[in-house]
Amino acid sequence: MIGSIVNQRQQEILSLVQQRGFVSIETLAQNFNVTPQTIRRDINALCEQELLTRYHGGAGLSSTVENVEYAARQVLHLEEKRKIAEMVAKHIPDRASIFINIGTTTEEVAKALQNHTGLRIITNNLNVAAILRSNPSFEIIIAGGVVRQRDGGITGEATIDFIRQFKVDFGIIGISCIDAEGTLLDFDYHEVRVTQAIIENSRQVFLGADHSKFDRCAMVRLGSISQVDALFTDQLPPPHIKAILAESNVALHTPTLSIPQIERIAIDKGS
């Protein structure tokens, strides 16, 4: 069961592998100060959940063409996602219009928005609609299209056409991967096309991504991190990502740091 997936060490192992692509058993044993046998048991447990693939001497990502199972993503880095969600929610005013796309991080954002007033929400995520429907001041509009059984996401040409009928204040999106060049990547071509439409039809785009998404790989290109207005994450990004954010004037928000777009240029030049 998913609940048995991960103790804290296994979560950290998965995070390291997501960041580096491959990590040796020896490196992991030294990092966590445990025996190689303990690390092998952890890797075997993660491989049984299809979260990692075991290779000679270590472990790597399972696939660049298929994401981690939805139920597993719901519990991975949950506290980090909640922190991100709280930050995003603080930047959404009452009575705003917003898009919210598919993803476990954006579902946490929906939970953090529950006490707002008068929001108008357009979503292609049935879970987001279910989370927000208890607030009587909200107007929730669900995009038409094909419902994915595995996670309640809605995609397809009808979804894209529907999204394009609106122009909203904020587009709140999640992503599976951000590579070293700042490219936003995901696993599902149909999902990516809907998110591209959300970006095109939002006055401001907020990206929520926990630290495990950096330098990870996936198959489908969504766009560039330079296309978003603000990145909300739980840790400072790697230096090369920070440089791209600065060059593109993308605001950066972490639990310990908030650099708005206007201020960042002066801060970076002075550092």
N, C-alpha and C positions, 0 to 999 in steps of 0.2 A: 504494500500500500504506500501511497505518497507520504503519509505521515511518518513512515519509517525510513524515508529516503535519507534524510540528512540530519545528523547531529551538527553541532557548530563547526567542527573540524571538516566534515564532509562538505558543508556549504562553502567553507573557505578554500578547500581543494578545488571545487568546481569553479569558483571565482578566479582562482589563479590560472586554471587551464583555459578558461574563457579569455583571459587577458593575454596569455602567451601562446595559445594554440597547442602546445605540448609541454608537459613538465615531467621530469624523471622521478622515479620512486626515491632515488637517493636525495634529490633536492627537497622533495616533500618531507621525507623523514627528518632531514636536518632542520627544515623550516618549522616543523611542529614538535620537534624534540621527542619523536616516538620511533619505534622500530620499523624497519621496512615491511615486516609482516603485518603490522597494524595498518600501514598505508595500503598494502595490497588488499586487505579486507575492505578498507574504505572504497578503494577503486572498484573492487568487485561489486560492492553494493550500488555504487553509482552507475556502473555498467549494466546491472540488472534492471535499473530504471531507465536505461537508454539515454542517460544524461552525458555519459562519456564513452569513449572507446578505448579499450586497453591495447597498447602496443608494447613491443619488446622494450622493457626497461622503464616504462612510464605510461602516461595516459594522455589522450588528445580529445578534441571535440568530436562528437559523433558524426556531424554532417554540416556542410555549408548549404545544403539544399532543403533541410528539414529542421524546423525549430524544436526546442524542448517541448514536451507534452504540456498542454494548457494547465492541467491540474498541478503539475510540478512547478510551473512558472508562478502559480498563485502563491506558493509558499516560499519560493526562493527570494532572498533579499527583501522580505516583506517589510521589515522595519525601515529599511532604506527607502523603499517605495512610499511608505507612509510619510516620512519626512519630506520627501519630494512633493508629495501631494499637498501637504500643509503649506509649503512655500508657494506652490502654484495658486492655491485657493486664495491666499492673501493678496495676490495680484489681480484677482478677478473681482470687479466691483458688482454690487447689486444691480439688477435690471440690465445686465449685459446679455448680448447674444453670443453663443459659442457653439463651435463644433467640438465633438469629442470622438476620437477614433477608437479602433480596436486595440486592446492590450490590457495587461494586468496592472500596469502603472496608471493608465488613464482610468481604470476602474477605481483605483484608490483615490484619484483626484475627484471622481464623482462622489465618493463617500465624504471627502473633505469639503465639498460644496453644499452639503445637505442643509446647512443652516443659513445659506444665502437667501436673498429675497428677490423674486421677480425675474429669475433667469429664464432665458429662452434657449433651449438646448436642442441641437440637431445632432443626431448620432446614428452611426451604423453599427452600434454595439448594444445588443439586447440586454446585456448585464448592466450597462450604464443606465438604460431606461428604467430597469427594475429598481436599481439603487435610488434613483432620484424621484420616482413617481410618488413617494410618500409626502413630498412637499407640495401643498396645494397652490402655492404661489408660482410654481414653475409651469412653463409650457414646454412639453417634451414632444419633439417631432422625430419619428423613426424613419430613416431612409428605406425605400423599397429595394428589393433585390433578392439574392439567393442567401439563405441563412446557412451558415456553417454549423453543423451539428456539434463539432468538438468544442466550440467556444462562444457561440452565439453571435459571431461576427456576420455582418451583411456585406456582400460584395457583388460586383457585376456591373454591366453597362447601365442598367436602370439606376443603380446606386450613384454612379458618377453623374448621370444626367440630373438626378434629384439634387445632389450637392451643388451643382452649378447654378441652380435656381436662386441661391442665396448669396448674400455678402454679409459676413458677420464680424463682430468686434474681435473675437479671439478664436483661434484654432488651437486646440489642445491635442497634441499628438504624442504617441510613444514610438519607439523604434527598437528593432532587435539588435542592431549593430552600428557602430561608428568606427570606420577604419582609420588607419594612420593618416590618411589624406583628408579626413573630415567628411568622407562620403557616408551618407545615410543608407543603410542596407537592411533588407528584410528577406523573408523566405517565400512570400506568396505574391506573385505578380498581380493578381486581382486586388489584393489588399493594398498594395503599393499604389496602384492607379487611383484608388479612392482617396488615399492620403494625399497624393499629389493634387487632386481636385480641392481638398480641404485647404492646403497651403495656398493655392491660387485664389481662393475665395474668402480668405481671412485677412482682416486689416493688421492683426498681429498674430504671430505663430509662436506658441510656447511648446518647447520640447522637454519632456520629462524622461530622463534616462539615468539609471543607477550606474555605478562605477563598472559593473561587469560588462556593460555594453561597449566600452572603449577598446579599440584594437581587436575587436571580434570580427569574424568574417561570415558573410551570407551571400547568397547568389544574386539577389535582385536589387538593382540600384534605384533608390527613391529620389535622391538628389544630393545636395550638399548642406552641411551644417550652416553654411553662410546664408541659406534661405530662411532660417528661423530668426526671430527677433530676440529670443531669450532661451537659454539652456538652464534647466533646473536639475541639479544632480546632487548626490550625497557626499561626494568627495571632490577635491580639486582634480580636474582632468589632467592627463599627461601633458608635459610641456608643449609638444607639437600641436595638440588640440587647443591648448590655451592660446598659442600663437595664431592659429586660424581664427579663433573667436575674436581676438584683438584686431586682426587685419580686416575682418568682416563686420566689425562693430556689433557683435552679438553680445547681449548682456549675459552675465554669468551669475548664477545664484546657487550657493551651497549653504548648509546650515551655519557655517562660520564666516561666510563671505558673500557679499552682494555687490557686484560691480555693474551699475547701469550702463547703458550704451554711451551716453554723453561723457560720463566721467572716465571711462576706462582708457581712452586714448591718452589722456594726460597721465594717468597712473602708470600705464605701461611704458611710456616714454621716460618717465622719471625713475623706473625701477632698473 
